[in-house]
Amino acid sequence: MTKRFISLVLALAFVFPVAAQASSTIEPTSVETCKLPNGNREFASFGFPRLPNRLPSSGVINAAIIFVDFPDAVGTDSKSLKQVANNYINKFVQFYRAQSYGKVEFKFDFNPKYYRISKKTTSYQMNLRKGQDGRGTFDYFRDAISAADSEYDFSNYQVVYVIPSNTNREITYGPAIPDSTAMSEDGPVPMGAVAGTDSRRRENSLEWSWLAHETGHLFGIEHPWRITSDAQGRTSQRSEAAVWDLMVNIGDGSTGDFLAWSRFLLGWIVDDQVVCFDATQKKQATTEFVITPAALNDPRKKLALIKTGENTAIAVEVRVNSGLNKFPKSWEGPIVYLVDTTKVSNEGATRLLSRDSRRSRDLLIGNLRRGQSVKHGDVSLVFKGKRGSEYVFSLRTN
């Protein structure tokens, strides 16, 4: 090769840089960038702002429990109603104190007695086993308020829960009622939930986890996963539904912390605890970031969001055993899921992105282990390992 030819090659290298240059660093951006807006569809409630007319997400929430029975389902356990109430209340209060990092505190009132509703349980059309459609749900709530009105001052409460007798067999499910039309002598009763055999007889859930799930709806959280669900708790999940959310895994509450995205939407995880990256710029870049487990009540980062579109983002959080969570240690670690705020309840507003196929009760576990990666579109994410209580990730966008 002549000296002249070598000189020409070197000159051209300066004019035409080699394509495989080192990528730039992607810097965190304003958390406002990752506050995905709701889609244009009615009741699409997974984005910002949170639905109006829901329970306040901070402060003391005063709640009442009413026990009711019926002519065809007379309560026979009046002497144990205090314990029944505590089965609903005690872990529920712990759960919301932990989920909100102390921002929300529930205070409950209840009388350990039955209030008689004059109608039969069959009148409410709430037996799913018989194919009934629950058309009497609001009547059930209103009738319970009327039955107890003389002994409760309902103006003292932001939420009221109705629990049926131990002999009830015809009211088989218990939905939330976020927009109540019930009136008491003291004014409107804005919201609540009515129970059925799903929690009272513990057919599909524990008392407290049913109560916490329905209260999640009252806060404005819907079913984020893509499932087919009836109000009795029978569900058919798609392959991407995960065990990590009380809005799907109501069965025992052991892994049922709310998603960090939901806690962010409610203001329990605050802006300073979120790291946000914008991957919509379509440029090649890399970075590292760290987050700590969502269960830790400290000011460090709890949630990483990588925005991938106007209404989509990849969410990264870490789950560990803490408080009411009692799951195998091998399940501890990061979970990665897509958030799509154009979806409505049960349509898959969240979707687990891990390729791990391990399951529990047909729900994906899908936590990342050290060295494992997730790729979605132009985003690649690798869990590099732990550094004390911090979890380290590398992020690459193309």
Secondary structure, DSSP 8 states (H G I E B T S, - for coil): --HHHHHHHHHHHHHS--S----EE---B-GGGG--B--SSTT--SSBS--SSS--SSEEEEEEEEEEEBTTB----GGGHHHHHHHHHHHHHHHHHHHTTTSEEEEEEEEEEEEE-SS-GGGG---GGGT---TTHHHHHHHHHHHHTTT--GGG-SEEEEEE-TT--S-----EESS--EEETTEEE--EEE--HHHHS-SSS-HHHHHHHHHHHHHT----SBEEE-TTS-EEE-TT-BSS-TTT--SSSTT----HHHHHHTTSS-GGGEEEEE-TT---EEEEEEE--TTS-SSS--EEEEEEETTEEEEEEEE---TT----GGG-EEEEEEEETT--TTB-SEEE------EETTEE-----TT-EEEETTEEEEEEEEETTEEEEEEEE-
